[in-house]
Amino acid sequence: MAGRNNSTLLCVSLVAKTVEEMLIDMGRAKAAGADVVEIRLDNLAAFSPRQDLERLLRDRPLPALVTYRPKWEGGEYEGDDVKRLDALRLAMEMGADYVDVELKVAPEFANSIAGEKPEKFKLIVSSHNYESTPSMEVLGDLVASIQVAGADIVKIVTTAVNITDVARMFQVMVHCQVSC
Ligand SMILES: O=C1C[C@@](O)(C(=O)O)C[C@@H](O)[C@@H]1O
């Protein structure tokens, strides 16, 4: 993940099943040298948005990225998108440093927070391909769609099946810059 001054940030994903365990893992991530933690809300066995986000964000030792990944994009959340996006908006309002939303719902989400984004908040728009790494042309179109959807940070996850796939991902990163 790229930092505000274009330096690389190390982000550790927290995938514990309870808030208590996630809080412990945050401390571990910091001790291990992480710069950012990703709170994967979809991994929590039970989740009460206001109460749990308050606990997870209040005393966080590191900047937090909040993700609530639906099944249809490889996550664990099976409920409806209205509740999911409401929780992500709430995370932003409660001080999350970053929120990650999937490209498919990004335009709707970005519109819903337009004019309300806290100054330092960044919206990550993500796309996942768990089978392959597309051609440079397809990746280029994907970057453009993500930028148009309102991303502050472009995130593309693909699956490398060949060593040349990695080279393409480095190439595409040059085009991922979004003016801040
Ligand atoms: O988007 C991603 C990618 C990921 O799902 C992976 O499988 O690498 C891991 C997630 O925590 C993250 O939000």
The ligand as a Gaussian input file, in Angstrom:
#p B3LYP/6-31G(d) Opt

LIG

0 1
 O       -8.275000      -7.524000      -0.588000
 C       -7.565000      -8.194000       0.109000
 C       -6.783000      -9.260000      -0.457000
 C       -6.891000     -10.499000       0.331000
 O       -8.207000     -10.922000       0.230000
 C       -6.041000     -11.598000      -0.275000
 O       -6.569000     -12.656000      -0.432000
 O       -4.888000     -11.359000      -0.586000
 C       -6.550000     -10.223000       1.766000
 C       -7.482000      -9.192000       2.318000
 O       -7.354000      -8.986000       3.669000
 C       -7.475000      -7.939000       1.555000
 O       -8.501000      -7.078000       1.930000

